[in-house]
Amino acid sequence: MSNHTHICQTDSTGKRSKFMQRFHALLAKILNKKLVRRENFWNSSEPGNTWLLDTQKIVYTLIYICLNPVRAGLVERVEQWDHFQILPKHWGKPMRFKRPDYFRERDPDKPEYLTFIPEPPPGFEKYPLEEVVAFFEKLIAEGEEALMIARRKKKKKVIGMKKCYDLNPNSSPRKTTKMFTRNPRFSSTKPDFLEAAIESLKGFWRVYKMRIEGIKEGSRDCFPAGTIQIVERLNLDCLPILKDPALMNYHPYLI
């Protein structure tokens, strides 16, 4: 969107936190230069991080993300949104991007071009890609139609991309955001999955606290999967994600 992002990603290696830190930092540097501004680019509040526990919830979330510009009344159709987006039609196809001019050519960790292939979400591996894409595109089309019917009933017009580009990047929304709303850790269409995930998180904190107490006594036992900062600062080991015997495994919930 114009002032925030929506990302639905699968993290099978436990590197999401580092990736998002890097992504936010690089994007801030590039856009600060483009807008000729300084200081913080992102809001100081913590981003919303929600673990989607079942396939149905993943489907709902992906459709919600795709329909965001339509829901906001910026465009009539998802395809008309002229900012960066990954749609079902892009799944399985290479996407290639050039390094922004902000970076110097000699930066070794920033290649001139970056190529990656977006994939459908977990839970659809056994279906042909064409059928999966058609399934999501049908849901998007139905969502577009429902949103536009509701907008016409309220006699609200669509802004359109031209006016979106004419907006001052330093302007602020007229309405203030409601503060202190919920920022859920988990989301699911199945209540029992939520209960299991919450118990799993409690298990993580129990083991984590035990390891912290162990450090005070000279122990170097592995921290539970998902620990990031303290294992890096103290050069400790962290169990691989999905292989921690002290925690319940989230992955089987994707059914």
Rosetta blueprint (number, residue, H / E / L):
1 M L
2 S L
3 N L
4 H L
5 T L
6 H L
7 I L
8 C L
9 Q L
10 T L
11 D L
12 S L
13 T L
14 G L
15 K L
16 R H
17 S H
18 K H
19 F H
20 M H
21 Q H
22 R H
23 F H
24 H H
25 A H
26 L H
27 L H
28 A H
29 K H
30 I H
31 L H
32 N H
33 K H
34 K H
35 L L
36 V L
37 R L
38 R L
39 E L
40 N L
41 F L
42 W L
43 N L
44 S L
45 S L
46 E L
47 P L
48 G L
49 N L
50 T L
51 W E
52 L E
53 L L
54 D L
55 T H
56 Q H
57 K H
58 I H
59 V H
60 Y H
61 T H
62 L H
63 I H
64 Y H
65 I H
66 C H
67 L H
68 N H
69 P H
70 V H
71 R H
72 A L
73 G L
74 L L
75 V L
76 E L
77 R L
78 V H
79 E H
80 Q H
81 W L
82 D L
83 H L
84 F L
85 Q L
86 I L
87 L L
88 P H
89 K H
90 H H
91 W L
92 G L
93 K L
94 P L
95 M E
96 R E
97 F E
98 K E
99 R L
100 P L
101 D L
102 Y L
103 F L
104 R L
105 E L
106 R L
107 D L
108 P L
109 D L
110 K L
111 P L
112 E L
113 Y E
114 L E
115 T E
116 F E
117 I L
118 P L
119 E L
120 P L
121 P L
122 P L
123 G L
124 F L
125 E L
126 K L
127 Y L
128 P L
129 L H
130 E H
131 E H
132 V H
133 V H
134 A H
135 F H
136 F H
137 E H
138 K H
139 L H
140 I H
141 A H
142 E H
143 G H
144 E H
145 E H
146 A H
147 L H
148 M H
149 I H
150 A H
151 R H
152 R H
153 K H
154 K L
155 K L
156 K L
157 K L
158 V L
159 I L
160 G L
161 M H
162 K H
163 K H
164 C H
165 Y H
166 D H
167 L L
168 N L
169 P L
170 N L
171 S L
172 S L
173 P L
174 R L
175 K L
176 T L
177 T L
178 K L
179 M L
180 F L
181 T L
182 R L
183 N L
184 P L
185 R L
186 F E
187 S E
188 S L
189 T L
190 K L
191 P H
192 D H
193 F H
194 L H
195 E H
196 A H
197 A H
198 I H
199 E H
200 S H
201 L H
202 K H
203 G H
204 F H
205 W H
206 R H
207 V H
208 Y H
209 K H
210 M H
211 R H
212 I H
213 E H
214 G H
215 I H
216 K H
217 E L
218 G L
219 S L
220 R L
221 D L
222 C L
223 F E
224 P L
225 A L
226 G L
227 T L
228 I L
229 Q H
230 I H
231 V H
232 E H
233 R H
234 L L
235 N L
236 L L
237 D L
238 C E
239 L L
240 P L
241 I L
242 L L
243 K L
244 D L
245 P L
246 A L
247 L L
248 M L
249 N L
250 Y L
251 H H
252 P H
253 Y H
254 L L
255 I L
